[in-house]
Every structure is written in C-alpha cells, then in structure tokens.
Amino acid sequence: MKKKDSKEKDNKAKEPEAAVKKRVTLASTVSSEMEERKSLFIGHAAPVRSEEEARAFIDAKKKEFHDATHNVYAYILNDGALARYSDDGEPQGTAGMPVLNVLKMSGACDLCVVVTRYFGGILLGAGGLVRAYSAAAKLAIDDAGLAVFEPYAIMRIEVTYSDYQRLTVALEKLGASEDSCDFGENVTVLCAIEAPRADEVAVTVSEMTYGKGKFDVIGYEERASRIN
C-alpha cells in the first residue's frame, strides 16, 4: 500500500487551532432615558473589546454629561474575567454594583454601561437607588439588543463559468455568504461560513465540479451570526 506523502495537501478545511467559543455582546451603542421621582436617569450602553475602549467610553460620557449629578459605570470583559464598577459618589453599593449585576445577568460580555443621573430633588433612599440604577442599565441593554458572534472561515473558491450558477445556489443553501466575485479566466468567489461547517463547502465544491474546483481557507474572522 502506497504511503501518503506527508507533504501532500489535505483538501479538508482546517479550523483554527484554538477553538473560539461564541461571544455574546451588545448589538449596538445606545442611550436610553427614564425618570424616577423627578430624577432623570440616562443609561448609555456600548460593546467594547478592551479596558481601553471601556475607559474611553466612560470618559466620553463623563465629558458629555459633565453637569450631571453622577455618572455611574460598570463593565465586563474577557468572559467575566475582568469586571469594574464605580458608584461615582452615590452611597456604596447602591449604584455601581447594581449596574454590574444587571450586566452579569444579561448573558452578554465585552460591554460597558454608564448611567447618568440628574438629581430631581427627591431622595430615593438606598433601595430606590438600587432599583433605579438597575432599571436604567437594563433599559439600555434591552434597547441595544444582543448579538452572537462566532468564528467564520473565509474561503476562496475557483470554478468554471458553467459551474458558477450552481455554486451560488449551493452556497445559499449552506448558509454561506458570498462576499465577492472575480470573473477572470475562471470565476473566483470569496465566501464566509461558520468555521465548523467549512468542510461542508469543500465537499460540495468537490462533488459539484467532479474534483476540478479549487478551494482553500484563507483566514478566519469573527462575525455576527444572530441578533436578538
């Protein structure tokens, strides 16, 4: 039996060496207002990828709302490994921690929330503050919505003109997105599909072209697969 040459290329699409789990974060950046006993609460929520981004978002809101009574914040990064919060002058435990708890309960990560308060003249008490800051944070997160991100394989496929139409139909059925198409001597398509399903595209191209189609994975990138 002939031994397989170790240098022979394997047509199977390879996934990233380190499996990347799906990441849930905010789908957009928003600001949402609510009123509690004449105090105005504005919840600002944003997806962030680093502590630098979180701090920049916080600093921007503090500058924008510099005349507010308080700018309370909380953020979570790296699947919960890093979490920070600030009461910004409110009684300890009545503002920053409640906002952080809302972030944790949202099921999202890599997000930052700043809750701006303009005091309306009526004291809310410790319980009232907890409820108000929690409600403002939840309102902002709900309005931002959640996006699920996961690793996608970026594939380059080369087929003949006669196979191109069938390829586009096949890619659509597989749920792959066609990012670009170049019409040269043959047709070269760049498409993206969830990383674990890259082999399905490879098999489909091989069967559809009787082994004449060319395909390879040229990289991986994170994309939103669903927005709630």
C-alpha positions in Angstrom: 0.0 0.0 0.0 1.4 3.4 -1.0 2.1 5.6 1.9 0.6 9.0 1.8 3.2 11.7 1.2 3.4 13.8 4.3 3.7 16.9 2.1 0.5 16.1 0.2 -2.0 18.8 0.7 -5.1 17.9 2.6 -8.3 19.2 1.0 -10.1 19.3 4.3 -10.6 22.8 5.5 -8.8 23.2 8.8 -10.4 25.1 11.8 -8.5 27.5 14.0 -6.1 25.6 16.3 -7.7 27.2 19.3 -11.4 26.8 19.2 -13.1 30.1 19.7 -16.4 29.9 21.5 -19.4 32.0 20.6 -19.3 35.5 22.1 -22.5 37.3 23.1 -22.3 41.1 23.4 -24.3 44.2 22.5 -25.6 44.7 19.0 -25.4 48.5 19.1 -24.5 51.6 21.1 -27.5 53.3 22.7 -28.6 55.9 25.2 -32.0 55.4 26.9 -33.8 57.7 29.4 -36.1 57.1 32.3 -37.4 59.1 35.2 -37.7 58.1 38.8 -39.4 60.5 41.2 -38.2 63.6 39.2 -34.6 62.3 38.9 -33.6 61.7 35.3 -31.6 58.5 34.6 -29.8 58.0 31.2 -28.4 54.6 30.5 -25.6 54.5 28.0 -24.6 51.1 26.7 -21.8 50.0 24.3 -20.0 46.9 23.2 -16.3 47.1 24.0 -13.3 44.8 23.3 -10.7 46.1 25.8 -10.4 48.0 29.0 -9.1 50.9 27.0 -12.3 51.1 24.9 -14.4 50.8 28.1 -12.5 53.7 29.8 -12.7 55.8 26.6 -16.5 55.3 26.5 -16.8 56.2 30.2 -14.6 59.3 29.8 -16.6 60.4 26.8 -19.9 60.2 28.7 -18.5 61.9 31.7 -17.3 64.8 29.4 -20.6 64.9 27.6 -22.7 64.9 30.8 -20.2 66.8 32.9 -23.1 68.7 34.6 -24.8 65.6 35.8 -25.0 64.7 39.5 -23.5 61.3 39.0 -22.1 59.2 36.1 -22.1 55.6 37.5 -20.5 52.9 35.4 -19.7 49.2 35.1 -18.1 47.0 32.5 -17.3 43.3 31.9 -14.6 41.9 29.7 -13.0 38.6 28.7 -15.9 36.3 29.5 -16.2 37.9 33.0 -12.6 37.6 33.9 -12.4 41.4 34.2 -15.1 43.5 35.9 -15.1 47.0 37.2 -17.6 49.5 38.6 -17.9 52.8 40.3 -20.6 54.4 42.4 -19.4 57.9 41.5 -20.4 59.5 44.8 -23.6 57.6 45.4 -23.8 55.6 48.7 -21.7 52.5 48.5 -23.5 49.5 47.0 -26.4 51.5 45.7 -25.3 52.2 42.1 -22.2 50.7 40.5 -22.7 47.1 41.9 -26.4 47.0 40.9 -25.4 48.1 37.4 -22.7 45.4 37.3 -25.2 42.8 38.4 -27.5 43.7 35.5 -24.6 43.3 33.1 -23.8 39.8 34.6 -27.5 38.8 34.4 -27.8 39.9 30.7 -25.8 36.9 29.5 -23.6 39.3 27.5 -19.9 40.1 27.8 -17.5 42.7 26.5 -19.9 45.6 27.3 -19.9 48.8 29.2 -22.8 50.7 30.7 -22.7 54.3 32.1 -25.8 55.5 34.0 -26.0 59.3 34.2 -28.2 60.8 36.9 -29.6 64.3 37.2 -30.9 64.7 40.7 -34.6 65.8 40.8 -34.7 67.0 44.4 -36.4 63.9 45.9 -34.2 61.4 47.9 -34.8 57.9 46.7 -33.2 56.0 49.6 -30.8 53.0 49.2 -33.5 50.7 47.9 -34.8 53.3 45.5 -31.3 53.9 44.1 -30.6 50.3 43.6 -33.9 49.8 41.7 -33.5 53.0 39.6 -29.9 52.3 38.5 -30.7 48.6 37.8 -33.7 49.6 35.7 -31.7 52.2 33.7 -29.0 49.8 33.0 -31.4 47.1 31.9 -33.4 49.5 29.7 -30.2 50.5 27.9 -29.1 46.8 27.4 -32.6 45.9 26.1 -32.6 48.7 23.7 -29.1 47.9 22.4 -30.0 44.2 21.8 -27.7 41.2 21.9 -25.5 39.9 19.0 -24.0 36.5 18.9 -20.5 36.4 17.3 -18.6 33.3 16.3 -15.6 32.5 14.1 -16.2 32.3 10.4 -14.0 30.6 7.8 -13.2 32.8 4.8 -12.9 30.5 1.8 -11.6 31.2 -1.8 -13.3 29.0 -4.4 -12.4 28.8 -8.1 -14.8 27.2 -10.6 -15.6 27.4 -14.3 -18.3 29.7 -15.6 -20.6 26.7 -16.2 -20.3 25.7 -12.5 -20.7 29.2 -11.1 -24.5 29.4 -11.1 -24.8 26.0 -9.3 -22.2 27.2 -6.9 -24.1 30.3 -5.9 -27.2 28.2 -5.3 -25.3 25.6 -3.2 -23.6 28.3 -1.1 -27.0 29.9 -0.4 -28.4 26.5 0.7 -25.5 26.0 3.1 -26.0 29.4 4.6 -22.6 30.8 3.3 -22.4 34.4 2.4 -20.8 35.4 -0.9 -18.5 38.3 -0.1 -17.0 39.0 -3.5 -16.7 37.5 -7.0 -14.0 37.9 -9.6 -14.6 37.0 -13.3 -11.3 36.1 -14.9 -10.3 33.0 -16.8 -12.4 31.2 -14.2 -14.8 32.5 -11.5 -13.2 33.1 -8.1 -15.6 33.5 -5.2 -14.8 34.6 -1.7 -17.4 33.4 0.8 -17.8 33.1 4.6 -19.3 30.3 6.6 -19.3 29.2 10.3 -15.9 27.7 10.9 -17.1 24.2 11.8 -19.0 24.0 8.5 -16.1 24.8 6.2 -15.7 21.2 5.3 -19.3 21.1 4.0 -18.4 23.8 1.5 -15.3 21.9 0.5 -17.2 18.6 -0.1 -19.9 20.4 -2.0 -17.5 22.1 -4.4 -15.5 18.9 -4.9 -18.7 16.9 -5.7 -20.3 19.6 -7.8 -17.2 20.0 -10.0 -16.1 16.4 -10.1 -13.0 17.3 -8.3 -12.0 20.1 -10.7 -13.0 23.1 -8.5 -10.3 24.7 -6.3 -10.9 25.8 -2.8 -9.0 26.8 0.3 -9.5 28.6 3.6 -7.6 31.9 3.5 -8.4 33.0 7.1 -10.9 33.3 9.9 -12.7 36.3 11.3 -15.4 36.9 13.9 -18.9 37.8 12.6 -22.3 38.3 14.0 -24.4 35.2 13.3 -27.6 36.3 15.0 -29.1 39.5 16.5 -31.8 39.4 19.1 
